Amino acid sequence: MVTPDDVAKNVLCGPDPRRIVEKVSKFVDMGYDSVVIHQVGPEQQEFINLAHDVILPEFGIKPPRPESGGRMVPGPGAAR
């Protein structure tokens, strides 16, 4: 059986955007050009707002434009 501690060892869980930015930054620094962040719980809209307003701007990602069909558009460079 998988325990919450088992999950916590391998998956970043929690609402702290600083921890998310720190973890994603490690992947960016290793050369990853795509990283998926995902909200598992019921508060989807709150997570989308957090990602849009706090997390994604740390990586130079602009809010979606109408002509982008809702897709995020890479910014000119990391803001961190």
C-alpha positions in Angstrom: 0.0 0.0 0.0 1.3 3.5 -0.9 1.2 5.8 2.1 1.1 9.6 2.1 4.7 9.6 3.2 5.6 7.6 0.1 3.9 10.1 -2.1 5.6 13.0 -0.4 9.0 11.6 -1.1 8.4 11.7 -4.8 5.7 14.2 -5.5 5.6 17.8 -4.5 2.3 18.4 -2.7 0.9 21.4 -1.0 -0.3 24.9 -1.7 3.0 26.9 -1.2 3.8 28.5 -4.6 7.4 29.1 -3.4 8.0 25.3 -3.1 6.4 24.8 -6.5 8.7 27.4 -8.1 11.8 26.0 -6.4 11.0 22.5 -7.6 10.2 23.5 -11.1 13.3 25.7 -11.2 15.4 22.6 -10.6 13.9 20.9 -13.7 14.5 24.1 -15.7 18.1 24.3 -14.5 18.6 20.6 -15.6 17.4 21.6 -19.1 13.8 20.5 -19.2 11.7 22.6 -21.6 8.4 21.2 -20.4 7.1 20.6 -16.9 3.6 19.7 -15.9 2.0 21.1 -12.8 -1.3 19.6 -11.8 -3.9 20.2 -9.1 -5.3 16.9 -7.9 -7.9 18.2 -5.5 -11.3 19.8 -6.0 -10.1 23.5 -6.0 -9.2 23.6 -9.7 -10.0 27.2 -10.4 -8.0 28.4 -7.4 -5.0 26.5 -8.6 -5.4 27.8 -12.1 -5.5 31.4 -10.7 -2.4 30.7 -8.5 -0.5 29.2 -11.4 -1.5 32.1 -13.7 -0.8 34.9 -11.2 2.1 33.6 -9.2 3.9 30.5 -10.5 4.0 30.9 -14.3 5.2 34.5 -14.3 8.3 33.3 -12.4 9.3 31.5 -15.6 8.5 34.4 -18.0 5.2 32.8 -19.1 2.6 35.3 -20.2 -1.2 34.9 -19.5 -3.0 33.4 -22.5 -4.1 35.6 -25.3 -7.5 35.2 -27.0 -5.7 34.4 -30.3 -3.7 31.6 -28.6 -6.8 29.5 -28.1 -6.2 29.6 -24.3 -2.7 28.1 -24.5 0.0 29.7 -22.4 2.5 31.7 -24.4 6.2 31.7 -23.5 7.5 35.1 -22.4 10.7 36.8 -23.4 12.7 35.1 -20.6 12.6 34.0 -17.0 11.6 36.7 -14.6 13.4 35.0 -11.7 
